[in-house]
């Protein structure tokens, strides 16, 4: 099973296996995906924070067309804050990532376009459940405290909480509230939310700074929780 990227992990969680439709807020998902692609670039050493701006640390392509296009876009532009890049990247990103998942056989594209092409409808039910099973297993271990989350899992947990995607965990209301608290604990414990110092975090400081900035930017864009 070839690994998938962080934005792809978010999409796999967000789309219902059977109906192939996204669960929850589409705006929140798009913001979360934009953040996830930036976090992925930070995880592979391409992006970092400098004076509250996202900047390119290494412009060497990583070999993924979507990631490399975003990396080139950031590298060719003037520095911008995390919140600015979220808005610049979120439009149209989901379609590109979905197309990649279809090509790799992770989901299927069910075309239900109607009225002679006037209304474009697509569903993306799961084709290969192995990726989702592995992601959910990592999150389950993190949520139950059975293991210390690695950088990727801690980042995913932070993005899920910031983008308010807890419903994708398929829990009842009581468990959902506990899951949200645990996601925030993971974020704070990794140094993403200011809960501990960078020296105490198990996550690389350069990664913590990027994820913390993006998590705040998502939360600010979505406004106060209901």
C-alpha positions in Angstrom: 0.0 0.0 0.0 1.6 3.2 -1.2 1.4 6.1 1.3 -1.0 9.0 0.7 -0.4 12.6 1.6 -2.0 14.6 4.5 -4.6 16.4 2.3 -5.5 13.0 0.9 -5.9 11.6 4.4 -8.3 14.4 5.3 -10.4 13.7 2.1 -10.5 9.9 2.8 -11.9 10.7 6.3 -14.3 13.3 5.1 -16.0 11.3 2.3 -18.6 8.7 3.3 -17.5 5.2 2.2 -20.9 4.3 0.7 -22.5 7.5 -0.4 -19.3 9.1 -1.6 -20.4 12.5 -0.3 -18.5 14.8 2.0 -19.5 14.9 5.6 -19.7 18.3 7.3 -18.8 21.8 6.2 -17.3 22.0 2.7 -15.6 25.3 3.5 -14.0 23.8 6.6 -12.8 20.8 4.6 -11.3 23.1 1.9 -9.5 25.2 4.5 -8.3 22.0 6.2 -7.0 20.6 2.9 -5.2 23.8 2.1 -3.5 23.7 5.5 -2.8 20.0 5.1 -0.9 20.5 1.9 1.2 23.2 3.5 1.9 21.0 6.5 2.9 18.2 4.2 5.5 20.4 2.6 6.7 21.4 6.0 7.0 17.7 7.0 9.2 17.0 4.0 11.4 20.0 4.8 10.3 22.4 2.1 8.4 25.1 4.1 9.1 26.9 7.3 8.0 30.0 9.2 9.9 33.2 9.2 8.7 36.4 10.9 5.1 35.0 10.9 5.3 34.3 7.2 5.4 30.9 5.3 8.6 30.7 3.3 10.3 28.1 1.2 13.2 26.4 2.9 14.1 24.1 0.0 12.5 24.4 -3.5 13.5 20.9 -4.6 10.4 19.1 -6.0 9.1 16.3 -3.9 7.8 14.2 -6.8 4.1 14.8 -6.2 2.4 17.0 -8.9 0.0 18.7 -6.5 2.6 19.4 -3.8 5.2 20.5 -6.3 2.7 23.0 -7.9 2.0 24.5 -4.6 5.7 24.6 -3.7 6.5 26.4 -7.0 3.6 28.9 -6.4 4.9 29.8 -2.9 8.5 30.0 -4.1 7.7 32.4 -7.0 5.6 34.7 -4.8 6.4 37.2 -2.0 6.0 35.8 1.5 2.5 35.7 2.9 1.0 34.8 6.3 -0.6 31.3 6.8 -4.1 32.8 6.7 -3.4 34.3 3.3 -2.1 31.1 1.8 -5.2 29.2 3.0 -7.4 31.5 1.1 -5.2 31.4 -2.0 -5.0 27.6 -2.2 -8.3 26.3 -1.0 -10.3 27.0 -4.2 -10.2 24.0 -6.7 -7.8 22.0 -4.5 -10.3 19.4 -3.6 -11.0 18.4 -7.2 -7.3 18.0 -7.9 -6.8 15.8 -4.8 -9.9 13.7 -5.6 -8.7 13.2 -9.1 -5.4 11.9 -7.8 -7.2 9.5 -5.4 -9.4 8.2 -8.2 -6.3 7.6 -10.4 -4.6 5.7 -7.5 -7.7 3.5 -7.0 -8.5 4.8 -3.4 -11.9 6.2 -4.4 -14.3 5.8 -7.4 -15.7 8.7 -9.4 -19.4 8.1 -9.8 -20.6 10.7 -12.4 -24.3 11.6 -11.8 -24.3 14.7 -14.0 -27.9 15.6 -14.9 -29.9 17.8 -17.3 -27.6 17.5 -20.2 -24.6 18.5 -18.3 -26.1 21.6 -16.7 -25.9 20.2 -13.2 -22.5 18.5 -12.5 -22.7 15.9 -9.7 -20.0 13.5 -8.7 -19.8 11.1 -5.8 -16.6 9.4 -4.6 -17.3 6.2 -2.7 -14.4 4.2 -1.3 -12.7 1.7 -3.6 -9.8 0.7 -1.4 -10.5 0.7 2.3 -7.0 -0.1 3.4 -5.8 3.6 3.6 -8.8 4.7 5.6 -8.4 1.7 8.0 -4.8 2.6 8.6 -5.6 6.3 9.2 -8.4 5.5 11.6 -6.2 3.0 13.5 -3.5 5.7 14.0 -6.2 8.2 15.2 -7.8 5.6 17.5 -4.4 4.9 19.2 -3.9 8.6 19.6 -7.4 9.3 20.9 -7.1 6.5 23.5 -3.6 7.5 24.6 -2.3 4.1 23.7 0.7 5.6 21.8 2.4 9.0 21.5 1.3 10.4 18.1 4.1 10.8 15.6 4.4 14.2 13.7 2.0 13.2 10.9 -0.7 11.9 13.2 -0.4 14.8 15.6 -0.7 17.2 12.6 -3.8 15.3 11.3 -5.4 15.5 14.8 -4.7 19.2 14.9 -6.3 19.8 11.5 -9.3 17.7 12.3 -9.9 19.8 15.4 -9.3 23.2 13.8 -11.5 22.3 10.8 -14.2 21.0 13.1 -14.1 17.6 11.3 -14.8 15.5 14.4 -18.0 14.1 12.8 -15.8 12.2 10.4 -14.7 10.0 13.4 -18.1 8.4 13.4 -18.7 8.7 17.2 -21.9 9.4 19.2 -22.4 12.8 20.7 -20.9 12.1 24.1 -17.8 10.4 22.6 -17.5 13.2 20.0 -17.1 15.8 22.8 -14.4 13.7 24.4 -12.7 13.2 21.1 -12.6 16.9 20.5 -11.0 17.5 23.9 -8.5 14.7 23.2 -7.6 16.2 19.7 -7.0 19.5 21.4 -4.8 17.8 24.0 -2.8 16.1 21.3 -2.3 19.5 19.6 -1.3 21.2 22.8 1.0 18.3 23.8 2.8 18.5 20.4 3.4 22.2 21.0 0.9 23.4 18.3 -1.4 25.2 20.8 1.0 26.8 23.2 0.4 24.2 25.9 4.1 23.3 26.3 7.4 24.8 25.2 9.0 23.9 21.9 11.8 22.2 23.9 9.3 19.8 25.5 7.5 19.0 22.3 8.2 15.7 20.6 7.6 17.4 17.2 10.3 19.3 15.4 10.1 23.1 16.3 10.0 24.1 12.6 7.0 21.8 12.1 5.3 23.0 15.2 5.4 26.6 14.2 3.9 25.9 10.8 1.1 23.7 12.2 0.3 26.1 15.0 0.0 29.1 12.6 -2.2 27.1 10.2 -4.4 25.8 13.0 -5.0 29.3 14.2 -5.7 30.5 10.7 -8.4 27.9 10.1 -10.1 28.7 13.5 -10.1 32.4 12.7 -11.5 31.8 9.2 -14.4 29.7 10.6 -15.2 32.0 13.5 -16.4 31.0 16.9 -17.8 27.6 17.5 -21.6 27.4 17.9 
